[in-house]
C-alpha cells in the first residue's frame, strides 16, 4: 500500500490537468460532460488536485527529503526572479 500511492499520483495529476483543460471550454461544449456541470470553478479545482498529487508524491516517496530540497531551491529561484528590479535608478529612467 505504501508504494502504490506514489504510482497513483500521476493519475491524480492527469485528472487535475483534464479538469483544467475542460474548464476552458464554453458552456455549450460542456453540456456533454455531466461532471463538469457540477464543478463550479474547474480551473481552481484542477490546480488544487494537481497540488494535492504533488504533495502526496513528495510525502509518500522514500526520498522525500530530496524532493523538499529541490522544491525549496526552486522556490528561492522563483522568488529571486520575481524580485522587483530597480532599473529606473540605475539608468536614470523617469
Backbone as numpy.savetxt, mean C-alpha at the origin, in Angstrom:
# Nx Ny Nz CAx CAy CAz Cx Cy Cz
0.85 -24.04 9.87 0.02 -22.85 9.87 0.90 -21.60 9.87
2.03 -21.62 10.57 2.88 -20.44 10.70 3.38 -19.97 9.34
3.86 -20.89 8.52 4.45 -20.48 7.25 3.41 -20.33 6.14
2.16 -20.70 6.38 1.17 -20.57 5.31 0.71 -19.12 5.13
0.74 -18.32 6.20 0.31 -16.92 6.08 1.25 -16.10 5.19
2.58 -16.23 5.32 3.41 -15.45 4.39 3.19 -15.81 2.92
2.77 -17.04 2.66 2.47 -17.40 1.27 1.07 -16.94 0.87
0.22 -16.67 1.84 -1.12 -16.19 1.56 -1.14 -14.68 1.30
-0.17 -13.97 1.84 -0.18 -12.51 1.72 -0.12 -11.99 0.28
0.57 -12.63 -0.66 0.46 -12.12 -2.04 -0.96 -12.19 -2.58
-1.72 -13.19 -2.16 -3.13 -13.27 -2.58 -3.94 -12.12 -1.98
-3.66 -11.80 -0.73 -4.34 -10.67 -0.09 -3.95 -9.37 -0.79
-2.67 -9.24 -1.15 -2.19 -8.06 -1.87 -2.91 -7.92 -3.21
-3.05 -9.02 -3.94 -3.72 -8.98 -5.25 -5.19 -8.62 -5.08
-5.83 -9.10 -4.01 -7.21 -8.73 -3.74 -7.33 -7.22 -3.54
-6.44 -6.65 -2.74 -6.44 -5.20 -2.53 -6.19 -4.43 -3.81
-5.24 -4.91 -4.61 -4.95 -4.23 -5.89 -6.13 -4.33 -6.84
-6.84 -5.45 -6.83 -8.02 -5.60 -7.68 -9.13 -4.65 -7.26
-9.31 -4.48 -5.95 -10.33 -3.55 -5.47 -9.97 -2.12 -5.87
-8.70 -1.78 -5.78 -8.27 -0.43 -6.21 -8.55 -0.26 -7.71
-8.21 -1.27 -8.51 -8.42 -1.19 -9.95 -9.90 -1.06 -10.28
-10.75 -1.86 -9.63 -12.18 -1.78 -9.90 -12.78 -0.48 -9.38
-12.12 0.15 -8.40 -12.59 1.43 -7.90 -12.44 2.56 -8.89
-11.66 2.35 -9.93 -11.48 3.39 -10.95 -12.55 3.33 -12.03
-13.41 2.32 -12.00 -14.46 2.20 -13.01 -15.60 3.17 -12.71
-16.41 3.44 -13.71 -17.58 4.29 -13.52 -18.71 3.46 -12.90
-19.75 4.13 -12.45 -20.88 3.44 -11.82 -21.58 2.49 -12.78
-21.68 2.86 -14.04 -22.32 1.98 -15.02 -21.53 0.69 -15.21
-20.23 0.78 -15.18 -19.40 -0.41 -15.35 -19.41 -1.30 -14.12
-19.64 -0.71 -12.94 -19.62 -1.47 -11.70 -20.91 -2.23 -11.42
-21.94 -2.03 -12.23 -23.21 -2.72 -11.99 -23.06 -4.23 -12.10
-22.05 -4.72 -12.81 -21.86 -6.15 -12.97 -21.22 -6.80 -11.75
-20.60 -6.03 -10.88 -19.90 -6.55 -9.72 -20.70 -6.26 -8.45
-21.30 -7.31 -7.86 -22.12 -7.11 -6.66 -21.29 -6.65 -5.47
-20.09 -7.19 -5.32 -19.24 -6.83 -4.19 -18.84 -5.36 -4.23
-18.55 -4.86 -5.42 -18.08 -3.48 -5.54 -19.20 -2.48 -5.25
-20.46 -2.88 -5.42 -21.56 -1.97 -5.09 -21.68 -1.80 -3.58
-21.23 -2.80 -2.81 -21.33 -2.74 -1.36 -20.20 -1.93 -0.73
-19.07 -1.83 -1.41 -17.92 -1.10 -0.86 -18.08 0.37 -1.18
-18.10 1.21 -0.15 -18.33 2.64 -0.35 -17.09 3.38 -0.88
-15.91 3.08 -0.34 -14.67 3.74 -0.74 -13.66 2.68 -1.17
-13.74 2.20 -2.41 -12.88 1.08 -2.83 -11.40 1.41 -2.86
-11.02 2.63 -3.17 -9.60 2.98 -3.22 -8.98 2.89 -1.83
-9.66 3.44 -0.84 -9.15 3.40 0.54 -9.13 1.97 1.06
-10.19 1.22 0.82 -10.27 -0.17 1.28 -9.17 -1.00 0.61
-8.94 -0.79 -0.67 -7.88 -1.52 -1.36 -6.50 -1.23 -0.79
-6.24 0.04 -0.51 -4.95 0.40 0.09 -4.80 -0.21 1.48
-5.87 -0.20 2.27 -5.80 -0.80 3.60 -5.53 -2.30 3.53
-6.14 -2.98 2.57 -5.90 -4.42 2.40 -4.45 -4.67 2.01
-3.90 -3.84 1.14 -2.49 -3.99 0.75 -1.57 -3.76 1.95
-1.86 -2.74 2.75 -1.03 -2.47 3.94 -1.13 -3.63 4.92
-2.32 -4.18 5.11 -2.48 -5.33 6.01 -1.68 -6.52 5.52
-1.67 -6.74 4.20 -0.91 -7.88 3.68 0.59 -7.70 3.89
1.09 -6.48 3.74 2.51 -6.24 3.96 2.87 -6.39 5.43
1.98 -5.92 6.31 2.22 -6.07 7.75 2.21 -7.55 8.14
1.26 -8.32 7.61 1.22 -9.75 7.89 2.49 -10.45 7.41
2.93 -10.10 6.22 4.15 -10.70 5.69 5.34 -10.37 6.56
5.42 -9.15 7.02 6.54 -8.72 7.84 6.54 -9.42 9.20
5.39 -9.45 9.83 5.31 -10.00 11.18 5.50 -11.52 11.19
4.95 -12.20 10.21 4.93 -13.66 10.25 6.07 -14.32 9.47
7.00 -13.55 9.01 8.16 -14.12 8.33 9.28 -14.32 9.36
10.01 -15.42 9.27 11.07 -15.66 10.25 12.12 -14.55 10.31
12.41 -13.91 9.22 13.42 -12.84 9.20 12.76 -11.47 9.20
11.80 -11.27 10.10 11.04 -10.03 10.14 11.92 -8.83 10.42
13.00 -9.02 11.17 13.86 -7.88 11.51 14.58 -7.33 10.27
14.81 -8.17 9.29 15.42 -7.69 8.04 14.43 -6.77 7.31
13.16 -7.20 7.25 12.14 -6.38 6.60 11.97 -5.05 7.32
11.96 -5.07 8.65 11.81 -3.83 9.40 12.97 -2.88 9.16
14.17 -3.42 9.05 15.33 -2.57 8.76 15.21 -1.95 7.38
14.80 -2.74 6.39 14.63 -2.22 5.03 13.53 -1.16 4.99
12.39 -1.43 5.65 11.29 -0.46 5.67 11.72 0.82 6.38
12.48 0.70 7.45 12.94 1.87 8.18 13.86 2.73 7.31
14.81 2.08 6.64 15.72 2.83 5.77 14.97 3.47 4.60
14.01 2.75 4.06 13.21 3.29 2.95 12.38 4.48 3.43
11.83 4.41 4.63 11.06 5.53 5.18 11.93 6.75 5.38
13.14 6.54 5.88 14.07 7.66 6.06 14.39 8.29 4.70
14.59 7.47 3.68 14.88 7.99 2.34 13.70 8.81 1.81
12.48 8.32 2.01 11.30 9.06 1.53 11.18 10.39 2.26
11.34 10.39 3.57 11.27 11.64 4.33 12.36 12.60 3.88
13.55 12.09 3.61 14.65 12.93 3.14 14.32 13.54 1.78
13.68 12.76 0.90 13.32 13.28 -0.42 12.19 14.30 -0.34
11.30 14.16 0.64 10.18 15.08 0.76 10.52 16.34 1.53
11.72 16.38 2.08 12.15 17.56 2.84 12.15 18.77 1.91
11.55 19.90 2.36 11.50 21.08 1.49 12.91 21.60 1.20
13.10 21.92 -0.03 14.40 22.43 -0.46 14.34 23.96 -0.47
15.37 24.59 0.03 15.43 26.05 0.11 16.22 26.60 -1.07
15.71 26.37 -2.29 16.42 26.87 -3.46 16.25 28.38 -3.61
15.20 28.92 -3.00 14.97 30.36 -3.14 16.10 31.16 -2.50
16.53 30.76 -1.34 17.60 31.48 -0.66 18.95 31.23 -1.35
19.15 30.02 -1.81 20.45 29.68 -2.40 20.68 30.44 -3.71
19.63 30.55 -4.55 19.79 31.17 -5.85 19.16 32.54 -5.92
18.71 33.09 -4.82 18.12 34.42 -4.74 16.95 34.57 -5.70
16.06 33.57 -5.68 14.86 33.62 -6.52 13.73 34.23 -5.71
12.98 35.15 -6.32 11.85 35.78 -5.62 10.56 35.12 -6.03
